[in-house]
Amino acid sequence: MATVETKSTESTNHPEKQLSTHHIPDHEGEVHFTPPLYRQRYQFALDIIQNDPSLYSLLDIGCGTCQLLTIGKYRNPHIQLAAAIDIVRYQLDEACFRLKPLPVEYISFRRETPLHMYILHGDATKVCNCFYNFDVVTLIEVIEHLYINDLENLITHVFGYIRPRLVIVSTPNADFNVLFSTMPCGQFRHMDHKFEFTRQQFCLWAQQIAVNYNYLVEFSGVGEAPPSERHRDVGACTQIAIFYQQEMNPQSSLTSNELFQRLSYCKQHEVVSLIDYPYGIKKTTEIHEQIRYILEMYRLVAQDKARHGDDNHDTFPLTINCQTLLHHPRLVDSKLTLEELKQIIGSIGYKLLDHDRIILAEDLQTHPHEDDHEHEHCSTNHSNDFVKNTRHNSQNEESWD
């Protein structure tokens, strides 16, 4: 019989848990967390994955709008193949928008290793050979949305067929629900939940899986209860099980080419998007061009605000302080002195006022590079791409954070 290891993961091993704070507003009687609970769940999973640099591939089942991969796409460089699958099609369109690299990322790389990402529409409760040999499977707030038969099929698929080395499962802790003054969806936190495990039920459920499929299991959670005598025994708001495969047989990592071939013959899953992230050693750009680019970006933002009378940018000339420029993330490592910066500012055609302020534009129609049409066009395009790709996206998270 397989050995079952049951223990709690201490918060000292997971810095994200130490950031968890909470309060109970008297006028609402609801519990809130900082950072939000959904982010704590994702950060916890990413921290677990970071602990093993030999992990290569990640499958996120029930991905929703792909917030896990959005947060993690520039973390854990050892993860070079990622797939996300969900049965709700419209959420995947937003996921593709979240995950698309920005144009600037093809100039200044944010990854030093490749990352091939597949966004899939399909039902993960049905057994499929496409996902065999993925190293990691995550089920973040998924199991409680399934009827018992579908849940059993999902467990068979994940633990019996995919056989990942690591599985991370999070789900609401029903014991914690006594802290909520109202339950608008009845006995559960969300209208689509089919059940919510108590800590004892979750422990027994996870231990049985570990025995049946030869895994070790650890238990942890995020979203601590308020530090009072009354609430000290309710546990964390979200409970988490981490499964480790006991079989030590070495297996080759699943590659993107192999997954692509499997999916090309698969009739169960639709490939919504395939994203290859730009990667490489970060390029270095001459300091003069870096400063020119930064000032152009500041100018575009300042002129836009001036047009709308925002942020006190309704008078001209539009300026920026030299110290602000020296502390810009692109320049901070260059260790420029103030005098060196002033010399460069003059050499690229910008003017300085008293108190070390740089003139970005003297009115809405002019700026220091009025006749540099090619550069103006390039910068404007970059700015538009940036605005489009950083617009605020509404989150369809459950309202128990």
N, C-alpha and C positions, 0 to 999 in steps of 0.2 A: 504494500500500500504506500502511496505517496506520502511524504512528510508535509504537514501543513505548519507553516510558521506564522504565528499571529502576534503582531506587536504594533504599537502606536509609533508613528514617525514623529520624533520630537521636533518642536518648532525651531530649535537651534540648527537643524539641518536644512531648514527651508526659510530663508530670510523673508520671503514674502509674507509668511504668517506673522512675523513680528511687526509688520506694518499694519496689521488688522486692528482697527479701532471701531467702536460702536457707541451708540447712545440710544436712549429711549425717550423721545420727546413726549412730555406729559399730555400735550394737546392731541397727539395722534396715537400714541401707544404702539408705534411701529419701530422695528429695529432697522437701523441703517449702518452701513459699513464704509470705511475709507481705508484703502481704495475700494471701489464697488466690488461686490461679491463675485460678479461674473469675471472681472479681471483677476481677482485673486485665484479663482479656479484655473484660469488659463496659465497664469504665471507659475502656479504650483506644478502643473503638468510639464511645462517647459523646463522648470528646474530639475525635475526628476529625470527628464530626457538628457539634460546637460551633464548629469552625473556619469553617464556612460558614453564616452566619445567613440566607441566602436559601433554605435547604432548608426545606420545609414538611411533607412527608409521609414516613413511615417504615414499611417492611414488614419484619418479622422472620420469616424462614422457618426452620422447625424450632425454634420458640420454647420448647418444653418447658413448664416452669412459669412462663415469662415473667419470668425474673429480669432480663433486659436492660431491659425496660420498667418493671419494679418499681423498679429503681435509677434509671432515667432519666426517670420521669414528671414530676418536678419540676425537672429540668434542661432546658436547651435550649428556652426558651420559644418559639422560632421553629418547633419541631415541633408542629403543631396537629392532625395527623391521623396515627394510628398503627394498624397492623394486625399481628396476630400469628397465625401459622398453624402447625399441627402435625398430623401424621397419627395421633398417639396421643391418644385422646379423654380418658382419665382424667386426664392431666396438665393439661388445660385447665380442669378444675374447680378444681384448686388454684390455677391462674393467675388465675381470676376472683376467688378469695378474696384473693389477694395484691394485686390491682389495685383492688379496691373502695375508694372514698374513705371515710375515717372521718367520722362525723357532725360532728365539730368542724371539719372542712374546709369545711363549708357556712357556718360562722360566721366563721372566720378563714381567709381564702383563702391557699392556698399557690402558686397560679398567677395570673398577671395576664393570661394569654391562654387561649383555649379549648383543650381537648384532647379530641378524639373518638377513642375507642379501640375497635377491633373485635377480638374473639377468635374465631378461625375454626378449624373442624375440616375438614381436607381434604388433598389430595395436591398439593403444589406442583410435582411433576415433570410434571404434566399441564398443557399450555398452556391458559390461560384469559385472557379479555379483561378480567376484573375488575380486574386490578392494573396495567393500562397507565397510565403517567404517574406512578407513585410516584417520588419524588425519591431515596430511599435504600432499598437492600435490604441486610440483614445476614444472613450465613450463619455463625453462630458455632458451631463444632464440629458441623457438619452433614454436609459432603461425604463424610467418611470412613465414614459409616453407610450409604452408598448403593452398590449395585452399579453397574458401569460404565455400563450402558445407562440406568439411572435418573439417574445423574449427568449424562450427556450431555443427557438430556431436560430436566433442571433448568437446565443452562447455557443451552440454547436458549430456555427459558421466560424466564429472568431477563434475559439479554443480548440476545436476539433479539426478544422481545415486550414485556416490561415496559419495557426501555430506561431504567433509572434513571440519574440523573446521577452517583451514587456507589454503589459496591458494596464491602462489607467482608467478606472471607472469612478465617476462622481455622480451623486444623487442626493436629493434632499433628505435631511434627517427629520423624520416625523416627530421625534421627541422634542425638537426645537420649536415646534409649532405653538406650544403653549405661550410663547413670548409674543405672538401676534394677537393683537386685540380683536381683529376682525379677520375672517377668512372668506372673502367674497366669492370664492369658488367652492364653498361648502367645506368639506373636511380636508381638501387638498389645496396646495398653493397656486395651482394653475388649472384652468378649466380642461386642459387636455391630459392631465395626469390620470393614469389608470390606477395607480397605487403610490404610496410613499412608505418606504421601509423605516421602521425604528432601527436604532443601532443594533439591537440584538438580532432582528430579522436580517439586516444587511450582513452582519458578521456570519450568521449561519449560512446564508445564501452564498457568500463569497468563499467560505471554507469548503463547502460542498463542491464548488467548481474547482477549487485547487486540488482537492482529492481526486476528483474524476479525471482531470486532465494533466495531472502531474506538475502543478505549479506551487510556488510559495506565495503567500499573500501577507501584505502589511496593511495596516489601517491608519488613516490620518483624517484630516479635515481642515476646512477654512471657514472663517466667520465665527469667532469665539463668542460665547454667551457673555452677557454683562457680569462683572465680577461681584456678584452678590450671593449671599447664602441661599437665597430662594432659587437662583437659576444655575447654581454651580454644577448640577447633575444632568443638565439637558444635552450636553455635548455641543459640537460645532453645527452651524447652520447647514453646511454642506459636508457630507461624509464621503470619504474617498478610499477606494481599495486599489492597491498597487500589486499586480501579479507579475512574478518573475518565473520564467520557464526553467525547470530543473534540468532538462536534458542538455547535456554539454556537447552534443555532437556538432562539430563545426559545419556551417552551411554557408553557401555563397550568397552574397547580397543580391537582392532583386535589382536589376538595372532598369533604367528608363526605356531602353529599347525592348527589353523583354516584356515589360508591362504594356507598352504600346502594341506589340504584336498580339498579346493576349486579348487586349481590349478590341482590336480590329476584328477578331473572330467572335466576340461576345455579343449576344443579342439581349442581354439583361440590362446593360448599362449604356447610357448615352454620354459621350465625352462632350461636355459643355464647353470646356476651354482647356488648352494646354499652354502653359506659360513657362518659358525658359528665361530665367533671370540672368541679367548681365553680371559678369564676374571677372575678376582679375586683380592684380596688384594695383593699388590706388595710384592714379596718374598724378604727376606733379605738374603744376602750371606755373609759368613765370609769375613772380609776385606782382608785377605791374598789371598783368592781365587779370589776375585774381581781384585786385583792388578795383580795376575798371568795371569788372562784372558786378561786384558787390554794390558799387555806387550806382550803377544802372538799375539794379533791382530796388535799391532804396528810393531812387528817383521815381520809378514807376509807381511804387506804393504811395509815396508822398503826394504825387500829382493826382492819383485817384482819390485820395482822401481830401485833397484841396478842392476838387470838383464838387464833392459832397459836403464840404464844410465840416469834416470830421477831424477829431483828435487835434484841434487847434491848428490845423494846417490850412488856414484860410487866408493867410497873408504871405506875401512874397518878399524876398527870395526864400525858397525852401532850402533848409540847411540840415546838416547833421554834424554832431560833435566828433572830433578826431578820436576821442577816447572810446566812443561807441564802435568805431571802425577797428581800433586796436584789439578790442575784446570780441570781435566777430569770430565764430568757430573756425572759419576758413583761414584766419590770420593769426590766431592766438599762438600757434606753434612756431610761427616764424620769428617771434620775439623782436619785432620791429620796435625801434625807439620812436618817440614822437617826432623828432627832427627828421629821421629817415622817412617816416610816413609823409611829412610835409613836402619833402623833396620829390617823392614819387607823385603826390597829388598834383604838384605843379607840372611835372614832366608829362602827365597824361592829359593835361588841358583843363583841370578844374581850378577854381579860384578859392582862396581862403579869406575869411573875414576875421575880425578880431575875436578873441576868446577861442581861437582854434576851431572855428566852425567852417565846414566845407559847403559851398554853394552847390546844391543839386540842380536847381532850376530857378530862373529869375521870373518866369511867368509860365502859364499853362502851355504856351506855344513854343517856348525855347528851352534849351538845355545845353550843356557844354559840348554835346556832340551832334549838333543840329544837322551837319552835312555828312555825318557818317551813316548814310542810309542803310547800308548793309548791316552794320552793327545794330542799329535801331530796330530793324526788322527782326533780326535774330533774337534780340533781347525781348521784344514784345511777344514773339511766339513762345518763348520759354515761359514768360510770365503768364500768358493765357493758359498754357498747359498746366502750370503750377496751380493756378486758381481752380481749374476744372478738377484736377485730381485731388485737391485738398478740401473740397467742399464738405460740409457737415453731413454725415449720413445718420439717419434715424436708426436707433437700435431696437430690435424686436425682442429684447430680453424680458424674462419674467420679472415682475415687479417686486422681488423679495430681496433686493440688494441693499 
